[in-house]
Amino acid sequence: MNQMREPSPEEYDDGALDSYSETVMRVAETVTPHVAAIEMTSTRRNGRFRVGAGSAVLFTEDGYLLTNSHVVAGANKGHAACADGSRTDLELVGVDPLSDLAVVRGKAPRVAPARFGDAETLRVGQLVIAVGNPLGLAGSVTAGVVSGLGRSIPVWAGGNRRVIEDVIQTDAALNPGSSGGALADAHGRIVGINTAVAGAGLGLAVPINTTTWRIIAALLNDGRVRRAYLGVVSTPIRLNASAVIRTGQRDGLRVVEVLAGSPANRAGLEAGDIILTAGSRAVSTAESLQKLLFADAIGQPLPIRVLRDGRAEDLVAVPEEMQADGQ
């Protein structure tokens, strides 16, 4: 009878696989010390109860951490367990439901803050690594690729429907507790904050970009972000050749859904429209539209040009202030 032979180490060796593994391991070692497991608690008649849990990423030397608004779940206090085994009490600094971002603060950490990158440099197919606290398993690492960019997703919060703009879609496995954790590129730079699990093989993350830092600055200074609300779910689209000739643009934003009763709805925007410009500026990503919807846009007419059934149409929306409950 022929005996089974164990393959030699050389036969196991695969240069591409080793390179992939080395990259993931290096990024995990770099990022994990900056990601904490957090629990947010609320005081009730019978004591303190956990109301939210997830992960958070250290971004300043004096103990400020970035997480998701749905992780803090309306609580003002909590605690964090850091990768080095230390623990710290947390206080809520600010929260922005529209971006699903929140800032909390603990005591000054023993480690330096994480290194951040720019999600605007990401490309579909690029390797990304997620580090978080899924299902209570601290320091868990998963890897995948960027599956899509510039997504907008409608979500429910407190019985109200809102839209999270410009999210990164990845197939890196995310589970409950991953929310608020880090999404890093192959250089160990944080390019996103993991925000939700939308379905099997589908993870989402808030991008780190200039708009995100503007939001974070507002949370640090004021505890909230005054935002203008438009009410569209959109996705980037490349225009066909005839549309490029007619409009002079190569890209736009296709309207996937218009939320009922929203300023966009009242302005006449419809699903299937392709937004070309807003406020006379070309828009081709959710972020390019979001940049126009901060406090100074509230209550001001916003001209919007759309491509509908091959024809350009001009509409005017009047954005409203986004309320604290996400409406």
N, C-alpha and C positions, 0 to 999 in steps of 0.2 A: 504494500500500500504506500502511495506517495505521501511523504510528510509535508505538511504546510510549512513554508519558509517565511519567516518574518522579514519584511522589506528592510533593506539597509537604510541608514540615515540619508545617503545620497539619493535613494529613490524617493524618499519623502520630500526632499528639498525641492522647492519651487520658488525661484527668485522673485516672481511677481507677488506670490502670496506672502513671502517673507517681508518684502518691502511694504506691503499693505499692513501686515501685522505690526511691523516696527513703527510705522506711522501712527497707528491707532494707540499703541502702547505709550509712545512718546507723548502724544497729546493727552492721554488719560493721566499720565504722571504730572504733566504741566497744569492741567485744569482742575483736577480733583481737589487739591488743597484749598481752592477758592470757592467751592460749592458747599453750602451748608444745608442740612435737613432742618426744616422749620415747622413749628406748630403754632397756630394762632388760637387763643383762648378767649372765652367770654365769661363774665361773672354772672351766676344765677343764684337763686335763693339757696340752693343746696351746695354752692361752691363754684369752682371754675371748671368749665367744660371746653373740650377741643371743638372748634368750629371750622377749622381749615388746616390743611397740612400740605406740604410740598417741598420745594427746594428754593434756594436763593443764591445769588452770585454776588460776592464781595466786589465792590467797585471803587471804594475809597479807603484810605489808610486809617480813617477814624471810625470805621465800623458800619458804614452804610451799605446795605445790600439791596439788590434789585430782584424782584419776583413778580408774580402775576397778581392782578387785582382779585381774581377769583380765588386765589390761595388765601389771601387775608380775610376774605369772606365777611367783611364788615367789622372785624375785630380790631381793637386798638393795641392789644398786647399779645405777647407770645414768647417763645424761646427758640433758640437755634442750637443745634448740635453740629459742631464744626468737624472737619476731617481729621484734625489733630487730636480729637477727643475732648476738647474744651467745650463748654456750654456758656451761653449768654442769654440774658433776658432781652426781649425785643420790644420796641415801641413803633407804632405806625407813624410814618412821616407824611406820606401822601399817597393818593390812589387815583388812577385814571381808567375808568371802565372801558372807554372807547378803544384804547390801545392795549387793554388788559395788562397794564403795568402798575406796579406799586413799589414804593421805597419804604424799607424798614431800617431801624438802626439798633445795633447792639454795642457792646463795649469794643474798644479798640482791639483788633485781632493781632495774632502773633505772626501772621503771614502778610505779604504785600498783596494789594488788590490784583484782580485778574487783568490780563492784557486784552484790550478790546480791538476788534478790527472794524471793517466797513462792509456791511452786507451788500452794498451797491457793487462790489467787485465779484460777487458770487455768480456762478454760471450753472445752468442746468446740467446735471451729471457730475458735479464736483463732489468730492468726498467731504462729509461732515461727521462729527462725532458728538453724541449727546451724553452729558454727564448729569446725573440727578439722583433722586431718592425714591425710585418707584416702589410702591407697595411696602414702604418702610425699609427697603434695602439700600442703605446709604452708600454713596460712591459707585453706583452702578453705571456701567459704560456700554453704549451701543453705537454702532456705526452704520452709515448708509450714504446715500447720495442726495443732492438737491433734486427733487422731483419737479418742482415748479416754483416760480417767483411771481411776486406782485398779486397774490391771491387776495380776495376779500371774502370773508365768511360771516354769515348772519348767525348770531347766537342769542340765547335767552338768558337773562339775568334778572332775578327778582320779579319775574313775571313780565318783564319788558324785553322787547326785541331790539337788538342793536347790531352793528356791523363792525367787525375788527378788520382794519384795512392793511393791505400790503404785507401779508404774512408769507413766510417761507414754508413751502411744502417739502417734506423729506420722508424717506422710507426708513429712517433710523427708528427702531422700535421705541415707542413711548408708552408708559403705563401710568395709572393713577399714582401721583407722587412725583412724577417727572416734571410736572408743571412748575415753572419758575427756575428750572435748571438751565445749564449752559448748552448752547449749540456752538461748537467750535470748528474752525477750519483746520486744514492739515498742518498749519503753523502754530496751533494752540491759541489762536486769537478768538475771542468770543464774538460771534457774528449774529447770534440770535438768543432769545430767551424762550425756551420751550413753553408752549401755551396750552395745548389741547391735544386730545386724541380724537380724531374725526372718524376713524374706522380702521379696519384691519389693514396694516401696511401703510397707514397714512398718519403722519405726524405734522404738527404745525408749530411755527416759532415766530415770535415778534422780531423783526430785523433790528439790528443795531446800525443806525445811520444818523444823518444830521437831524432828521425829524425826531428820532427817538431821544437824542441828547437834549433837544429843545423841550421835550416832554419831561425828561428827568429833571432838568433845571427848574421847570415850573413846579414840580412836585417838591423839590428841595426848598424852594423859596416860599411857595404859597400853599403847599399841601394838596393842590388840585390844579387842573388844567382847564382854562376856559376854552371851549372848543365850539366851533360852528358845526351844525349838523345838517347834512344834505340828504342822506337816506337812500344811497344806491349801493348795490352789490355789483362789483365790476371785475373784469379780468383784462389784462393787456392783450392786444391783438395786432397782428401785422396786416396792413391794408393791402388789398390786391392792386395790381398794376394800374387799372383804370381809376381807382380811387386815389392812388398816389398822384396821378396826373391832374385830377380834378382839384385835389385839396392841397397839393404840395407837401403832404406829410406821408411818412412811411408807417407810422404807428398811431394807435389810439387806444381808448378804453372801451371795451364792449360792455354794455349794461346787461347784466345777468338778471337782475331783479330790482324793482323800485318799491320801497317800503310804503305801504298804504298810509296816507295822511301826512307823508313827509314833505319837506320843501321841494324835493325833486319831483314828487308826484304832482304837487300843485303846479309846478312849472311846466308839466307836460312831458317829462322824460318817460320813455317806455323801454321795456325789456327789448333787447335787440338793437337799440340805438348804439352808435359808436361815438363816444365823446371825443371831439377833436381838440377843442380849446375850452378853457374856463378862465374868465377874467382876462381874455385876450392872450393867454399863455397856452402853448401846446401842452397837452397832457398825454402821457403814454404809459404811465404806471400809477398804481394807487397812491404812491408817495407823492408824485407830482401834483395830484389833486389834493391830497391831505395837507400839503404845505400851504394851500390857499385857505384852509379852514380853521385858522386859529382865531383868537378873540376879535381881531380887527375886522373879520368878515361877518360877524354876527349882525343881522338886520340890514346888511348892505346888499343891494342888487348885484347878482353875479351872472354876467352874460355867459351863456354856454352854447357853443356851436356843436351840433351833432350831425352825423351822417345817418340818414334814415331812408331806406329803400333806394339807396344810390344818390339821394339828393341832400344837400346841406341845408339844415334848418337852424335858425337862431332862436334860443329860448332864454328866459331870464328866471333864475331861482333866487330866493331870498333866504339864505341859511339862518337857522335859528340856533340859540345857544343850547348846547348839550347839557342836560340837567345831570345832577349827581347820580340819578338812578339809571343813567345810560340812555335816556330819551332826549 
